């Protein structure tokens, strides 16, 4: 390499090292898993069974999405500022669904925005934005099928105001 009078050698080396570091960061690291189309479809199917089953009051569809030991939780703050954990099981959620819990939401107000946030082998995290809450779903590949194992959720500001 010829030496440019305007660019010191140290600057050229630093720029080359920065470019190399950026290129290396873009490569998959050891241990990362590739998501297959079938896995993406299975994760989406479980998430849609969950949210669409809720809106339709379809307990069977909700049950199909959930691992039997599901834990659905929300962190709530009471009037004194203390936090507490609200939770429900798979059975409770299936029962609420079958009782028509989501049917009160008019079809034009039903949000079902879905996004896969991460997948690693048999574990995945996805997000659903619904009409009155946001759900973070943790899914596991259970006997060859993607099932929702945990849900951490939060009410949207407009839903929280409506509840007061």
C-alpha positions in Angstrom: 0.0 0.0 0.0 1.3 3.4 -0.8 1.1 6.0 1.9 -1.2 8.9 1.3 0.2 12.2 2.5 -3.3 13.2 3.9 -4.1 10.0 5.7 -1.8 8.7 8.4 -1.2 4.9 8.5 -2.8 4.6 11.9 -6.1 6.0 10.6 -6.2 3.6 7.7 -5.5 0.7 10.0 -8.2 1.9 12.5 -10.7 2.3 9.7 -9.9 -1.2 8.4 -10.3 -2.7 11.9 -13.7 -0.9 12.3 -14.9 -2.3 9.0 -13.7 -5.8 10.0 -15.5 -5.5 13.3 -18.7 -4.5 11.7 -18.5 -7.4 9.2 -17.8 -9.9 11.9 -20.8 -8.7 14.0 -23.0 -9.3 11.0 -22.0 -13.0 10.8 -24.0 -15.6 12.8 -22.2 -16.4 16.0 -21.5 -19.9 17.1 -24.6 -21.5 18.6 -27.2 -19.4 16.8 -30.0 -21.2 15.3 -31.6 -20.7 11.9 -35.3 -20.3 11.9 -37.0 -22.6 9.4 -40.2 -21.6 7.5 -42.0 -24.4 9.3 -40.9 -23.1 12.7 -42.0 -19.6 11.8 -45.4 -20.9 10.5 -45.8 -23.0 13.7 -45.1 -20.1 16.0 -47.5 -17.9 14.0 -50.2 -20.6 14.1 -49.9 -20.9 17.9 -50.1 -17.1 18.3 -53.1 -16.8 16.0 -54.9 -19.7 17.7 -54.3 -17.7 20.9 -55.6 -14.3 19.9 -58.2 -15.3 17.3 -59.5 -18.0 19.6 -59.9 -15.4 22.4 -61.8 -13.0 20.1 -64.0 -15.9 18.8 -64.7 -17.4 22.2 -63.2 -20.6 20.9 -61.9 -22.5 23.9 -60.7 -25.4 21.8 -58.6 -23.2 19.6 -57.2 -21.4 22.7 -56.4 -24.8 24.3 -54.6 -25.9 21.1 -52.2 -22.9 21.4 -51.3 -23.4 25.1 -49.0 -25.7 27.0 -51.1 -27.2 29.8 -48.8 -25.6 32.4 -48.9 -22.1 30.9 -48.4 -19.2 33.3 -50.0 -15.9 32.1 -48.9 -12.9 34.3 -49.2 -9.2 34.6 -47.4 -6.9 37.0 -49.9 -4.5 38.6 -49.4 -1.6 40.9 -52.0 -0.8 43.5 -53.0 2.6 44.8 -50.2 2.7 47.3 -47.6 2.1 44.6 -46.9 -1.5 45.6 -46.5 -4.1 42.8 -48.2 -7.4 42.8 -48.3 -10.2 40.3 -51.6 -11.2 38.7 -51.6 -14.6 37.1 -53.7 -17.2 35.5 -53.2 -20.8 34.3 -53.9 -22.4 31.0 -57.2 -23.8 32.4 -58.4 -20.4 33.6 -57.6 -18.8 30.3 -59.3 -21.6 28.3 -62.4 -21.2 30.6 -62.5 -17.4 30.2 -62.2 -17.9 26.4 -65.1 -20.4 26.4 -67.2 -18.1 28.4 -66.9 -15.5 25.6 -64.4 -13.2 27.2 -63.1 -11.8 23.9 -66.5 -11.8 22.0 -67.3 -8.4 23.5 -64.6 -6.8 21.3 -66.3 -5.7 18.0 -64.6 -7.2 14.9 -63.5 -3.7 13.7 -61.7 -3.1 17.0 -59.9 -6.5 17.1 -56.1 -6.0 16.7 -54.0 -9.0 16.0 -50.6 -7.6 15.3 -48.0 -10.3 15.5 -44.2 -10.4 15.3 -41.6 -13.0 16.1 -38.9 -11.4 18.3 -36.4 -14.3 18.6 -36.1 -18.0 17.9 -33.4 -20.3 19.2 -33.8 -24.0 18.5 -36.9 -25.0 20.4 -37.5 -21.7 22.1 -39.1 -18.5 20.8 -40.4 -15.2 21.9 -43.2 -13.4 20.0 -45.3 -10.3 20.5 -49.0 -9.7 20.0 -50.6 -6.3 20.1 -54.3 -6.8 20.8 -57.1 -4.3 21.1 -56.5 -3.5 24.8 -53.2 -5.2 25.7 -49.7 -6.3 24.6 -48.7 -9.9 25.1 -45.1 -11.2 25.1 -45.4 -14.9 24.4 -42.7 -17.4 25.2 -43.1 -20.5 23.1 -41.5 -23.9 23.2 -41.5 -26.7 20.7 -43.4 -29.4 22.6 -43.7 -32.9 21.0 -43.0 -31.3 17.6 -45.6 -28.4 18.0 -45.1 -24.8 19.1 -47.0 -24.1 22.3 -47.2 -21.0 24.4 -45.6 -21.7 27.7 -45.5 -18.2 29.3 -47.2 -14.9 28.7 -46.2 -11.6 30.2 -48.8 -8.9 29.4 -49.6 -5.3 29.9 -52.7 -3.2 29.3 -52.5 -0.4 26.7 -52.9 3.1 28.2 -56.4 3.5 26.6 -57.5 0.1 28.1 -56.2 1.0 31.5 -58.1 4.2 31.5 -61.3 2.4 30.4 -60.9 0.0 33.4 -60.8 2.8 36.0 
